[in-house]
Amino acid sequence: MALNPQLFPNGMPVPFVNEMFVLARDGVEFEVDKIPASGNHGGHLKTKGIVYLSNIRMVFVAKSSVGHFTAFDMPLLYIHGEKFNQPIFHCNNLSGHVEPVVPNDEHRALYSTHSFKILFKEGGCGTFIPLFFNLITSVRQYNQHANMQTQTYVDPLQASQTPVDEMMRHAYVDPNDPTKLFLQQPTSDSQLMRRTYQPQTDGGHV
């Protein structure tokens, strides 16, 4: 993970080279632990905002800053233990762990693994969840194939080579899920959401 990745003025994450944003999901609540200076015991933080998913990472952007916290960057290759939970008395959520992005000049032992949870407070998640699991599976398979020659360091930017076009063309669209799919890459202007796909009411495919 990386705390407070660079954002455009409209809140959209600034993309890496060859990064393709797949979707944006508003109306979620995000929980994460071990956030420095969060003011809470154990660094636990909970806030509402929007999640962006690309072929490289998942980025949560808070609706409003919480202390020094504005966004949280989770490289897909650093996520593990992900699980979709459907509790009886609470909202559906995605939980998991993510390893920290450690600067080259610092020691890995100084950084701890984070636990996170994304709670779908508004609407369903029948579009978001399948796309997330399909994408993270594809990213891992591609990375495993590319690194068969023994490579101890996992570069999260290698995930940019994962083919996502076919996945997007066959993505199921749940009419109860407010997730917006990007048929073309969004820009940094204020018209971001006008350039996104609006789910069809018949629950069809993209």
Sine and cosine of phi, psi and omega as CSV:
sin_phi,cos_phi,sin_psi,cos_psi,sin_omega,cos_omega
0.00,0.00,0.28,-0.96,0.11,-0.99
-0.61,-0.79,0.77,-0.64,-0.02,-1.00
-0.99,0.15,0.70,-0.72,0.07,-1.00
0.81,0.58,0.89,0.46,0.10,-1.00
-0.91,0.41,0.29,-0.96,-0.05,-1.00
-0.92,0.38,0.71,-0.70,-0.01,-1.00
-0.82,-0.57,0.46,-0.89,0.18,-0.98
-0.97,0.26,0.27,-0.96,0.02,-1.00
-0.83,0.55,-0.46,0.89,0.00,-1.00
-1.00,0.09,0.06,1.00,0.04,-1.00
1.00,-0.08,-0.15,0.99,0.03,-1.00
-0.95,0.32,0.73,-0.68,0.05,-1.00
-0.88,0.48,0.66,-0.75,0.08,-1.00
-0.95,0.31,0.86,-0.52,-0.10,-1.00
-0.96,0.27,0.46,-0.89,0.17,-0.99
-0.98,0.18,0.16,-0.99,0.09,-1.00
-0.88,0.47,0.74,-0.67,0.00,-1.00
0.93,0.36,0.20,0.98,0.05,-1.00
-0.99,0.16,0.70,-0.72,0.04,-1.00
-0.86,-0.51,0.87,-0.49,0.06,-1.00
-0.99,0.17,0.75,-0.66,-0.08,-1.00
-1.00,-0.08,-0.67,0.74,-0.08,-1.00
-0.37,-0.93,0.21,-0.98,0.14,-0.99
-0.71,-0.70,0.71,-0.70,-0.03,-1.00
-0.79,-0.61,0.94,-0.34,0.01,-1.00
-1.00,0.01,0.12,-0.99,0.09,-1.00
0.94,0.33,0.59,0.81,0.03,-1.00
-0.89,-0.46,0.38,-0.92,0.13,-0.99
-0.92,-0.39,0.69,-0.73,-0.10,-1.00
-0.88,-0.47,0.74,-0.67,0.07,-1.00
-0.85,-0.53,0.68,-0.74,0.04,-1.00
-0.46,-0.89,0.49,-0.87,0.00,-1.00
-0.94,-0.34,0.13,-0.99,0.09,-1.00
0.86,0.51,0.67,0.74,0.08,-1.00
-1.00,-0.09,0.88,-0.48,-0.03,-1.00
-0.85,0.52,0.63,-0.78,0.09,-1.00
0.85,0.53,0.53,0.85,0.03,-1.00
-0.98,0.19,-0.31,0.95,0.01,-1.00
1.00,0.09,-0.02,1.00,-0.02,-1.00
-0.92,-0.39,0.39,-0.92,-0.01,-1.00
-0.87,0.49,0.79,-0.61,0.00,-1.00
0.96,0.27,0.16,0.99,0.01,-1.00
0.94,0.34,0.37,0.93,-0.03,-1.00
-0.96,0.28,0.73,-0.68,-0.03,-1.00
-0.75,-0.66,0.64,-0.77,0.04,-1.00
-0.66,-0.75,0.79,-0.61,-0.01,-1.00
-0.36,-0.93,0.27,-0.96,-0.02,-1.00
-0.98,-0.20,0.43,-0.90,0.01,-1.00
0.09,-1.00,-0.55,-0.84,-0.08,-1.00
-0.75,-0.66,0.59,-0.81,0.01,-1.00
-0.94,-0.35,0.74,-0.67,0.10,-0.99
-0.95,-0.33,0.66,-0.75,0.03,-1.00
-0.83,-0.56,0.78,-0.63,0.03,-1.00
-0.81,-0.59,-0.06,-1.00,0.05,-1.00
-0.98,0.21,0.02,1.00,0.00,-1.00
-0.88,-0.48,-0.60,0.80,-0.18,-0.98
-0.40,-0.92,0.16,-0.99,0.18,-0.98
-0.88,-0.48,0.76,-0.65,-0.06,-1.00
-0.82,-0.57,0.84,-0.55,0.13,-0.99
-1.00,-0.09,0.75,-0.66,0.04,-1.00
-0.87,-0.50,0.86,-0.51,-0.04,-1.00
-0.95,0.31,0.56,-0.83,0.07,-1.00
-0.88,0.48,-0.63,0.78,0.06,-1.00
-0.59,-0.81,0.52,-0.86,-0.07,-1.00
-0.88,0.47,0.59,-0.81,0.11,-0.99
-0.89,-0.45,0.99,-0.15,-0.14,-0.99
0.90,0.43,-0.84,-0.54,0.03,-1.00
-1.00,-0.05,0.03,1.00,-0.06,-1.00
-1.00,0.03,0.83,-0.56,0.08,-1.00
-0.82,-0.57,-0.51,0.86,-0.04,-1.00
-0.37,-0.93,0.31,-0.95,-0.05,-1.00
-0.64,-0.77,0.84,-0.54,-0.12,-0.99
-0.97,-0.24,0.83,-0.56,-0.02,-1.00
-0.83,-0.56,0.99,-0.16,0.06,-1.00
-0.85,0.52,0.71,-0.70,-0.05,-1.00
-0.86,0.50,-0.58,0.82,-0.01,-1.00
-0.96,0.29,-0.18,0.98,0.01,-1.00
-0.98,-0.19,-0.07,1.00,0.00,-1.00
-1.00,0.04,0.64,-0.76,0.08,-1.00
-0.47,-0.88,0.28,-0.96,0.00,-1.00
0.92,0.38,0.39,0.92,-0.03,-1.00
-0.93,0.37,0.60,-0.80,-0.06,-1.00
-0.47,-0.88,0.72,-0.70,0.09,-1.00
-1.00,-0.03,0.85,-0.53,-0.07,-1.00
-0.93,-0.37,0.70,-0.72,0.02,-1.00
-0.81,-0.59,0.95,0.30,-0.01,-1.00
-0.92,0.39,0.47,-0.88,-0.06,-1.00
-0.93,0.36,-0.67,0.74,-0.13,-0.99
-0.96,-0.27,0.08,1.00,-0.01,-1.00
-0.73,-0.69,0.14,-0.99,-0.06,-1.00
-0.97,0.24,0.42,-0.91,0.06,-1.00
-0.87,0.50,0.54,-0.84,-0.03,-1.00
-0.45,-0.89,0.36,-0.93,0.07,-1.00
-0.92,-0.40,0.84,-0.54,0.00,-1.00
-0.87,-0.49,0.29,-0.96,0.02,-1.00
0.13,-0.99,-0.17,-0.98,0.02,-1.00
-0.79,-0.61,0.48,-0.88,0.03,-1.00
-0.64,-0.77,0.70,-0.71,0.01,-1.00
-0.99,0.16,0.51,-0.86,0.00,-1.00
-0.97,0.26,0.46,-0.89,0.15,-0.99
-1.00,0.04,0.94,-0.35,-0.11,-0.99
-1.00,-0.10,0.83,-0.56,0.06,-1.00
-0.84,0.55,0.52,-0.85,-0.06,-1.00
-0.86,0.50,-0.47,0.88,-0.07,-1.00
-1.00,-0.08,0.19,0.98,0.00,-1.00
-0.82,-0.57,0.34,-0.94,-0.10,-1.00
-1.00,0.01,0.65,-0.76,-0.03,-1.00
-0.86,0.51,-0.54,0.84,-0.05,-1.00
-0.90,0.43,-0.30,0.96,0.01,-1.00
-0.98,0.19,-0.15,0.99,-0.08,-1.00
-0.88,-0.48,0.62,-0.79,-0.02,-1.00
-0.94,-0.34,0.42,-0.91,0.09,-1.00
-0.94,0.35,0.66,-0.75,0.01,-1.00
-0.99,-0.15,0.58,-0.82,0.19,-0.98
-0.98,-0.21,0.66,-0.75,-0.01,-1.00
-0.70,-0.72,0.31,-0.95,0.07,-1.00
-0.51,-0.86,0.72,-0.69,0.06,-1.00
-0.91,-0.40,0.91,-0.42,-0.03,-1.00
-0.98,-0.21,0.79,-0.61,-0.04,-1.00
-1.00,0.01,1.00,-0.01,-0.12,-0.99
-0.98,0.18,-0.46,0.89,-0.09,-1.00
-0.80,-0.60,0.93,-0.36,0.02,-1.00
0.99,0.11,0.02,-1.00,-0.02,-1.00
-0.99,0.13,-0.16,-0.99,-0.01,-1.00
-0.62,-0.79,0.43,0.90,-0.05,-1.00
-0.94,0.34,-0.27,0.96,0.10,-0.99
-1.00,-0.06,-0.73,0.69,-0.08,-1.00
-0.89,0.45,-0.78,0.63,-0.13,-0.99
-0.88,0.47,-0.77,0.64,0.02,-1.00
-0.87,0.49,-0.65,0.76,0.01,-1.00
-0.90,0.43,-0.66,0.75,0.01,-1.00
-0.87,0.49,-0.76,0.65,-0.05,-1.00
-0.93,0.37,-0.61,0.79,0.05,-1.00
-0.90,0.43,-0.67,0.75,-0.04,-1.00
-0.93,0.37,-0.71,0.70,-0.05,-1.00
-0.93,0.38,-0.54,0.84,0.07,-1.00
-0.92,0.40,-0.70,0.72,0.01,-1.00
-0.90,0.43,-0.65,0.76,0.02,-1.00
-0.88,0.48,-0.69,0.72,-0.01,-1.00
-0.92,0.39,-0.66,0.75,0.00,-1.00
-0.90,0.43,-0.67,0.74,0.01,-1.00
-0.91,0.42,-0.68,0.74,-0.02,-1.00
-0.90,0.43,-0.65,0.76,0.01,-1.00
-0.90,0.44,-0.66,0.75,0.01,-1.00
-0.92,0.38,-0.66,0.75,-0.05,-1.00
-0.94,0.34,-0.46,0.89,-0.08,-1.00
-0.95,-0.32,0.48,0.87,0.01,-1.00
-0.90,0.43,-0.32,0.95,-0.05,-1.00
-1.00,0.05,0.49,0.87,-0.01,-1.00
0.89,0.45,0.98,-0.21,0.11,-0.99
-0.64,-0.77,0.89,-0.46,-0.08,-1.00
-0.98,0.21,-0.53,0.85,-0.03,-1.00
-1.00,0.03,0.78,-0.62,0.03,-1.00
-0.99,-0.14,0.91,-0.41,0.00,-1.00
-1.00,-0.01,0.93,-0.38,-0.04,-1.00
-0.89,0.46,-0.40,0.92,-0.01,-1.00
-0.96,0.29,-0.25,0.97,0.08,-1.00
-0.89,0.45,-0.38,0.93,-0.01,-1.00
-0.90,0.43,-0.28,0.96,-0.01,-1.00
-0.90,0.43,-0.31,0.95,0.00,-1.00
-0.99,0.11,-0.10,0.99,-0.01,-1.00
-0.94,0.35,0.81,-0.59,0.01,-1.00
-0.95,0.32,0.85,-0.53,-0.02,-1.00
-0.89,-0.45,-0.17,0.99,-0.05,-1.00
-0.85,0.53,-0.74,0.67,-0.03,-1.00
-0.90,0.45,-0.65,0.76,0.02,-1.00
-0.87,0.49,-0.68,0.73,-0.02,-1.00
-0.92,0.38,-0.59,0.81,-0.03,-1.00
-0.92,0.39,-0.45,0.89,-0.04,-1.00
-0.94,-0.35,0.31,0.95,-0.03,-1.00
-0.94,0.34,0.73,-0.68,0.06,-1.00
-0.98,0.21,0.71,-0.71,0.00,-1.00
-0.95,-0.33,0.92,-0.38,0.04,-1.00
-1.00,0.08,0.88,-0.48,-0.03,-1.00
-0.90,0.44,-0.29,0.96,0.02,-1.00
-1.00,-0.02,-0.04,1.00,-0.03,-1.00
-0.97,-0.25,0.88,-0.47,-0.02,-1.00
-0.97,0.24,0.15,0.99,0.04,-1.00
-0.82,0.57,0.68,-0.73,0.05,-1.00
-0.95,-0.31,0.83,-0.55,0.03,-1.00
-1.00,-0.04,0.63,-0.77,0.00,-1.00
-1.00,-0.05,0.95,-0.32,0.08,-1.00
-0.99,0.15,-0.37,0.93,0.16,-0.99
-0.65,-0.76,0.42,-0.91,-0.11,-0.99
-0.93,0.37,0.75,-0.66,-0.01,-1.00
-0.92,0.39,0.38,-0.92,0.03,-1.00
-0.96,-0.29,0.02,-1.00,-0.04,-1.00
-1.00,0.05,0.04,1.00,-0.04,-1.00
-0.98,0.17,0.06,-1.00,-0.10,-1.00
-0.98,0.22,-0.09,1.00,-0.03,-1.00
-1.00,-0.09,0.41,0.91,-0.10,-0.99
-0.74,0.67,-0.81,0.58,-0.15,-0.99
-0.95,0.32,-0.26,0.96,0.07,-1.00
-0.97,0.25,-0.20,0.98,-0.03,-1.00
-0.97,-0.23,0.27,0.96,-0.03,-1.00
-0.93,-0.36,0.32,-0.95,-0.01,-1.00
-0.98,0.17,0.73,-0.68,0.08,-1.00
-0.99,-0.13,0.82,-0.57,-0.04,-1.00
-0.81,0.59,0.65,-0.76,0.05,-1.00
-0.97,0.24,0.48,-0.88,-0.03,-1.00
-0.97,0.25,-0.26,0.96,-0.02,-1.00
-1.00,-0.01,0.05,1.00,0.04,-1.00
0.92,0.39,0.52,0.85,-0.06,-1.00
-0.99,0.15,-0.27,-0.96,-0.01,-1.00
-0.97,-0.24,0.41,-0.91,0.04,-1.00
-0.93,0.38,0.00,0.00,0.00,0.00
